Amino acid sequence: MIIFRYLAREILLTMAAVAGVLLLVIMGSRFIRYFSDAAEGEIPASILGTLMLFHLPGFMELILPLAFFLGILLAYGQLYLNSEITVLVACGTSPNRLLQVSLVPAAVVAVLVALCSLWLTPAGALHNAVMLEEQRSQLDFSALAPGRFQDFGSGRTAYMAAMSDDQSLMQKVFISERQRRSDGTPESVVTRAEAGYQTVDPETGSRFLVLADGERYSVDPGRHQAERLTFETYAVRLSQAGESRELDSPEYATTGALLRDESPRAQAQLQWRLGLPLMVFILTLLAMPLSRVNPRQGRFAKLLPAIFLHVAYLSLLLAALDAIGRGSLPAVIGMWPIHAGFLALGLVMMVRAQRKGMSG
């Protein structure tokens, strides 16, 4: 038990350090993307924290297998450098015993990865997709910055001078739009109003921006005349009901729904989710012989080949995911030959390492 606790602690501490670094890098990259969208007014800054939180399981399901793989590699590499593995083998600890000790924390990591891949990741992805779709389909007041011109697509630019304290009423509103008349003639429309608020038609579900006490100017390019309309209340349609994209992708489906769905895309997603926990055990088998280094080589001697091996493994799985989804690879075959191939490679490497002697 002393040896088990010592080795498990070394592996898990190293894994935690690697996972922390990888998580900071990946989350930082995604946060910069969202922050750029928020700066451009595409999404409100208030939802950035929620988006990142629900992205976390998707990051962890990919980071944890790699972090555990590198954790074994670096932890055992250091033990080889300090000749501690040599002492353990000399005291009767067999290579198979070292593998058994490593498989216990591997099982814990596999459970965490399974929890993410089978439940938390699809739930978080669906939550973020719905939230972003709501922001895309409406002109959310929280995304508008007072005193700034903002492009909302479809040739529409909006500006407001100030916002009420409850974020429900815009003041000093300006909207510029590019439209076409019924005969196809282009026109530029400029609308100015003292106030504006957002509402939804209960019958059609369309979203409108209602403007109050303002003027509307319509100008045709090339003409020196303009139409001027003064109004007390004027409604500008922002979006129509049914404009949102479909959110029934297998990426967002629950694992139970994927089990009942026999379509190629659903089966591809199901095999991907089931394969990630299995990947942890296969990477553990691969890491054991790769961690064996000569004291003169250093603990990072096998790090680059190990990373290439992991990249090849993950790339093949992603290629199979795409091929199964397109129907070019039968779902019956699926990703299982890839897992079987790397499992066989790990077993061969383990046998060769045992013949050479785990103590170096």
C-alpha positions in Angstrom: 0.0 0.0 0.0 2.9 2.4 0.7 4.2 1.8 -2.8 0.7 2.1 -4.3 0.1 5.4 -2.6 3.5 6.8 -3.5 3.2 5.9 -7.2 -0.4 7.0 -7.5 0.4 10.3 -5.8 3.3 10.9 -8.2 1.1 10.2 -11.2 -1.9 12.2 -10.1 0.1 15.2 -9.0 1.9 15.3 -12.4 -1.3 14.8 -14.2 -3.0 17.7 -12.3 -0.1 20.0 -13.2 -0.2 19.1 -16.9 -4.0 19.3 -17.0 -4.0 22.7 -15.4 -1.5 24.1 -17.9 -3.5 22.6 -20.9 -6.8 23.9 -19.5 -5.4 27.4 -19.1 -4.2 27.4 -22.7 -7.4 26.0 -24.3 -9.7 28.1 -22.1 -7.7 31.2 -22.8 -7.9 30.6 -26.5 -11.6 30.1 -26.4 -12.1 33.1 -24.0 -10.3 35.4 -26.4 -12.6 34.3 -29.2 -15.7 35.0 -27.1 -14.3 38.3 -25.8 -13.7 39.4 -29.4 -17.3 38.6 -30.2 -18.4 40.5 -27.1 -16.3 43.5 -28.1 -17.9 43.6 -31.5 -21.3 43.4 -29.9 -22.3 40.0 -31.2 -22.8 38.6 -27.7 -23.2 40.4 -24.3 -20.2 40.3 -22.1 -22.4 39.2 -19.2 -22.7 35.6 -20.6 -19.0 35.0 -21.1 -18.6 33.3 -17.7 -21.6 31.0 -18.3 -20.3 30.0 -21.8 -16.9 29.1 -20.5 -18.3 27.1 -17.6 -20.5 25.0 -19.8 -17.5 24.5 -22.2 -15.4 23.0 -19.4 -16.6 19.4 -19.7 -15.9 19.4 -23.4 -12.3 20.6 -22.6 -11.8 18.1 -19.8 -12.8 15.0 -21.8 -9.9 15.7 -24.2 -7.5 17.1 -21.7 -7.7 14.4 -19.0 -6.6 11.4 -21.2 -3.6 13.4 -22.5 -2.7 14.8 -19.1 -2.8 11.3 -17.5 -0.7 9.9 -20.4 1.9 12.6 -19.8 1.6 12.2 -16.1 2.7 8.6 -16.2 5.4 9.4 -18.7 6.9 12.2 -16.6 6.3 10.7 -13.1 7.8 7.3 -14.0 10.5 9.0 -16.1 11.6 10.8 -13.0 11.6 7.6 -11.0 13.8 6.0 -13.6 16.2 8.9 -13.4 16.4 8.5 -9.6 16.8 4.7 -9.9 13.7 4.2 -7.8 12.2 1.8 -10.3 15.5 -0.2 -10.2 15.1 -0.4 -6.4 11.5 -1.4 -6.7 12.2 -4.2 -9.2 15.1 -5.4 -7.1 12.8 -5.6 -4.1 10.4 -7.8 -6.0 8.0 -5.4 -7.6 7.3 -6.9 -11.0 6.5 -4.8 -14.2 3.0 -6.3 -14.1 2.6 -4.9 -10.5 3.6 -1.5 -11.7 1.0 -1.7 -14.5 -1.7 -2.8 -11.9 -0.8 0.2 -9.7 -1.1 2.5 -12.7 -4.5 1.1 -13.8 -6.2 2.1 -10.5 -5.8 5.9 -11.0 -6.5 5.2 -14.7 -9.9 3.8 -13.7 -10.6 7.0 -11.7 -9.7 9.2 -14.6 -11.7 7.0 -17.0 -14.8 7.5 -14.8 -14.3 11.3 -14.9 -13.9 11.2 -18.7 -17.0 9.0 -19.1 -19.0 11.4 -16.9 -18.0 14.3 -19.2 -18.3 12.5 -22.6 -21.6 10.7 -21.9 -23.5 13.4 -19.9 -21.9 16.7 -19.1 -20.4 17.6 -22.5 -23.6 17.2 -24.6 -25.6 18.9 -22.0 -23.2 21.8 -21.8 -22.9 22.0 -25.6 -26.7 22.2 -26.0 -26.9 24.9 -23.3 -24.3 27.0 -25.1 -25.8 26.5 -28.5 -29.3 27.5 -27.3 -27.8 30.6 -25.5 -25.9 31.7 -28.6 -28.8 31.1 -30.8 -31.0 33.3 -28.7 -28.4 36.0 -28.9 -28.1 35.6 -32.6 -31.8 35.7 -33.3 -32.5 38.9 -31.3 -31.1 42.3 -30.8 -30.4 42.0 -27.1 -30.2 45.3 -25.3 -27.4 44.0 -23.1 -25.2 43.6 -26.2 -25.6 47.3 -27.2 -23.1 49.8 -25.9 -24.4 53.3 -25.5 -22.6 55.9 -27.7 -21.4 53.3 -30.2 -22.5 52.4 -33.8 -23.0 48.6 -34.0 -23.6 46.4 -37.1 -26.2 43.7 -36.7 -26.0 42.2 -40.2 -28.5 42.3 -43.1 -27.3 45.9 -43.8 -28.5 47.2 -40.4 -26.5 49.5 -38.2 -27.9 50.7 -34.8 -26.9 53.4 -32.3 -28.3 54.6 -29.0 -27.2 57.4 -26.7 -28.2 55.8 -23.4 -30.0 52.9 -21.8 -32.5 52.9 -18.9 -31.5 51.5 -15.6 -33.6 48.3 -16.0 -32.1 47.7 -19.5 -35.5 47.8 -21.1 -35.7 51.2 -22.8 -33.2 52.7 -25.3 -32.9 56.5 -25.6 -32.0 58.6 -28.6 -32.1 55.7 -31.1 -30.6 55.8 -34.6 -31.0 52.9 -37.2 -29.6 52.8 -40.7 -30.8 50.1 -43.1 -30.2 49.1 -46.7 -33.4 47.7 -48.3 -35.0 47.1 -51.6 -38.4 48.3 -52.8 -41.0 46.0 -54.3 -39.7 46.7 -57.8 -36.1 45.8 -56.7 -34.8 49.3 -56.5 -32.3 49.7 -53.7 -32.9 52.4 -51.0 -31.2 53.5 -47.8 -33.5 54.1 -44.8 -32.5 56.1 -41.8 -34.7 56.1 -38.7 -34.3 58.3 -35.7 -36.4 58.1 -32.5 -36.4 59.5 -29.0 -36.9 56.0 -27.4 -37.2 52.4 -28.3 -38.0 49.0 -26.7 -38.2 45.4 -27.8 -41.3 43.3 -28.0 -42.5 40.0 -29.5 -45.7 39.4 -31.4 -47.6 36.7 -29.6 -49.3 35.5 -32.7 -46.4 35.2 -35.2 -43.5 35.0 -32.7 -41.6 37.7 -34.7 -39.5 40.1 -32.7 -39.9 43.9 -33.2 -38.1 47.0 -32.1 -40.8 49.6 -31.3 -39.6 53.2 -31.7 -41.4 56.2 -30.4 -41.5 59.9 -31.4 -39.2 60.0 -34.3 -38.6 60.4 -38.1 -37.9 58.0 -40.9 -36.0 59.0 -44.1 -35.9 57.0 -47.3 -33.3 57.9 -49.9 -32.7 56.3 -53.3 -29.1 56.2 -54.6 -28.6 58.7 -57.4 -31.7 60.8 -56.6 -31.7 64.2 -54.9 -35.0 63.6 -53.3 -35.9 61.8 -50.0 -39.0 60.7 -48.3 -39.6 61.8 -44.7 -42.0 60.1 -42.4 -42.8 61.5 -38.9 -44.3 59.0 -36.4 -45.3 58.6 -32.9 -44.8 54.8 -32.9 -43.0 52.7 -35.5 -42.0 49.0 -35.3 -38.9 47.5 -37.0 -38.9 43.8 -37.4 -35.7 42.3 -36.0 -36.3 38.6 -36.7 -39.0 36.2 -37.8 -40.2 33.1 -36.0 -38.5 30.0 -37.3 -35.3 31.7 -38.3 -33.2 29.8 -35.8 -31.1 26.9 -36.9 -31.8 23.3 -35.9 -30.4 22.1 -32.6 -31.1 18.4 -33.1 -27.5 17.5 -34.1 -26.2 14.3 -32.5 -23.5 16.5 -30.8 -26.3 17.8 -28.6 -28.2 14.6 -28.1 -28.2 12.6 -24.9 -26.4 9.3 -24.9 -29.7 7.5 -24.4 -31.1 9.1 -27.5 -28.0 8.1 -29.5 -28.5 4.5 -28.4 -31.9 4.5 -30.0 -30.8 6.3 -33.1 -29.3 4.1 -35.9 -28.3 6.9 -38.2 -24.6 7.1 -39.2 -24.0 10.5 -37.5 -25.6 9.3 -34.3 -23.6 6.0 -34.2 -20.4 8.0 -35.0 -21.1 10.3 -32.0 -21.9 7.4 -29.7 -18.7 5.5 -30.6 -16.7 8.7 -30.0 -18.2 9.1 -26.5 -17.7 5.5 -25.6 -14.2 5.5 -26.9 -12.8 8.3 -24.8 -12.9 6.4 -21.5 -11.4 3.4 -23.2 -8.7 5.6 -24.6 -7.5 6.3 -21.0 -6.6 2.6 -20.4 -5.0 2.1 -23.8 -2.8 5.2 -23.2 -1.8 3.9 -19.8 -0.6 0.7 -21.5 1.3 2.7 -24.0 2.8 5.1 -21.4 4.4 2.3 -19.3 7.1 1.2 -21.7 7.5 4.8 -23.1 8.4 6.0 -19.6 11.4 3.8 -19.4 14.4 6.0 -19.9 18.1 5.8 -19.3 19.4 8.1 -16.6 21.7 9.8 -19.1 18.8 10.6 -21.4 16.6 12.7 -19.1 13.0 12.4 -18.2 11.9 14.2 -21.4 13.6 11.8 -23.8 10.4 10.0 -24.8 8.1 13.0 -24.5 8.1 14.0 -28.2 7.5 10.5 -29.6 4.7 10.0 -27.0 3.0 13.2 -28.1 3.2 12.2 -31.7 1.7 8.8 -30.8 -1.2 10.5 -29.0 -1.8 12.9 -31.8 -1.9 10.0 -34.3 -4.3 8.1 -32.1 -6.7 11.1 -31.7 -6.4 12.1 -35.4 -7.4 8.6 -36.5 -10.4 8.7 -34.2 -11.5 12.1 -35.5 -11.1 10.9 -39.1 -13.2 7.8 -38.3 -15.8 10.0 -36.6 -16.1 12.0 -39.8 -16.1 8.9 -42.1 -18.8 7.2 -40.1 -20.9 10.3 -40.1 -20.7 10.6 -43.9 -21.5 6.9 -44.3 -18.2 6.1 -46.0 -17.2 3.8 -43.1 -19.7 1.3 -41.8 -20.8 1.9 -38.2 -20.4 -1.8 -37.5 -16.6 -1.4 -38.0 -16.4 2.1 -36.7 -13.6 3.2 -34.4 -13.0 -0.2 -32.8 -10.2 -1.3 -35.1 -8.3 1.9 -34.2 -8.6 1.2 -30.4 -7.7 -2.5 -31.1 -4.6 -1.5 -33.1 -3.2 0.8 -30.4 -4.1 -1.7 -27.7 -2.1 -4.3 -29.6 0.8 -1.8 -30.0 0.8 -1.2 -26.2 0.9 -4.9 -25.5 3.8 -5.5 -27.9 5.7 -2.6 -26.3 5.0 -3.9 -22.8 6.3 -7.4 -23.8 9.5 -5.9 -25.3 10.0 -3.7 -22.3 9.7 -6.7 -19.9 12.2 -8.7 -22.0 14.7 -5.8 -21.8 14.1 -5.4 -18.0 12.0 -2.6 -16.5 14.9 -1.5 -14.4 16.8 -0.3 -17.5 
